Structures are given as C-alpha cells and as structure tokens.
Amino acid sequence: MHIPIPNAAAIGQVVRASRKAQKIRQDDAAGSIGVSENFLGKIERGGETVQWGKLFQVLEGLGVQVMVDVPESVEAYLNDPANHKGRP
C-alpha cells in the first residue's frame, strides 16, 4: 500500500499504526528495535527533530519500507555515474 507522507505527523501515524497492527506495546517495540521509548513516542507524535538514522531504524524494525516517487529527470540523474563523484 502506498501512503503519501507530506509531513512528520503522517509518518508518525504510519509508525504507530504499524506497531499497533502488530499488537506490540510501545516500550516493547522500542526495546526490540534498540531505541528509547521516549524516541519512539516522539516519532509517533510527529516530532520534527528526530535523527534520520534512528527513524530509519524504527521503520525497518516495524517492517515499513520507504520509497520515494521522483520525476523521470531525477531518475536519469541518479542513474548516471558521472553525477555521483564518489558519493553513493
């Protein structure tokens, strides 16, 4: 299922719904994912100042994949190795 994510609150709703659908308490989810319960709560509340690495850790831990729909012009740029200059 594809869900538009226009802001932090929307991704927070996805995280909370994913956790609840798996019937996992917030403290148990945080512990198994390796983040604090406070951090997980901050994500679920749509906190706008979270660490990217930890956010992706939470998403992966809950089985949520992130995909970005980009225009073809961006895709062509990304696929051209000459545009990377040593960066992934």
C-alpha positions in Angstrom: 0.0 0.0 0.0 1.3 3.5 -0.9 0.7 6.3 1.6 1.6 9.9 0.9 3.9 11.4 3.6 3.6 15.2 3.5 4.9 15.8 7.0 6.3 14.3 10.2 2.9 13.7 11.7 1.9 11.5 8.7 5.0 9.3 9.2 4.2 9.2 12.9 0.8 7.9 12.2 2.3 5.1 10.0 4.7 4.1 12.7 2.0 4.0 15.4 -0.4 2.1 13.2 2.3 -0.4 12.2 3.2 -1.0 15.8 -0.4 -1.4 16.9 -1.3 -3.7 14.0 1.5 -6.0 15.3 0.0 -5.7 18.8 3.3 -4.5 20.3 3.4 -2.1 23.2 5.4 1.0 22.7 8.0 0.0 25.3 8.4 -3.5 23.9 8.8 -2.2 20.3 11.4 0.4 21.4 13.4 -2.2 23.3 13.4 -4.7 20.4 14.3 -2.0 17.9 17.0 -0.6 20.0 15.7 2.9 20.6 14.3 4.6 23.7 10.6 4.6 24.4 10.8 8.4 24.5 12.3 8.5 21.0 9.6 6.1 19.6 6.9 8.2 21.2 8.4 11.4 19.7 8.2 9.8 16.2 4.7 8.6 16.8 3.7 12.1 17.9 5.1 13.6 14.7 8.2 15.2 16.2 10.0 17.2 13.6 13.5 17.0 15.1 14.4 13.3 15.1 17.6 11.6 13.9 17.3 10.2 10.4 19.3 7.1 11.2 17.2 6.2 14.2 14.0 7.0 12.3 15.0 4.5 9.6 16.0 2.0 12.3 12.4 2.2 13.7 10.8 1.9 10.2 12.9 -1.1 9.4 12.2 -2.7 12.8 8.5 -2.4 12.1 8.7 -3.7 8.6 8.0 -0.4 6.9 9.8 0.4 3.6 10.4 3.9 2.4 10.2 4.6 -1.3 10.4 8.0 -3.0 8.5 8.7 -6.2 10.7 11.0 -8.3 10.3 12.6 -11.7 12.0 10.8 -14.6 14.5 13.6 -14.9 15.7 12.9 -11.3 15.8 9.1 -12.0 18.0 9.7 -15.1 20.4 11.9 -13.0 20.6 9.3 -10.3 21.4 6.5 -12.8 24.2 8.5 -14.4 27.5 7.5 -12.6 29.1 10.8 -13.8 26.8 12.7 -11.4 28.0 10.9 -8.2 31.7 11.9 -8.0 32.5 9.4 -5.2 29.2 9.7 -3.4 26.6 6.9 -3.2 
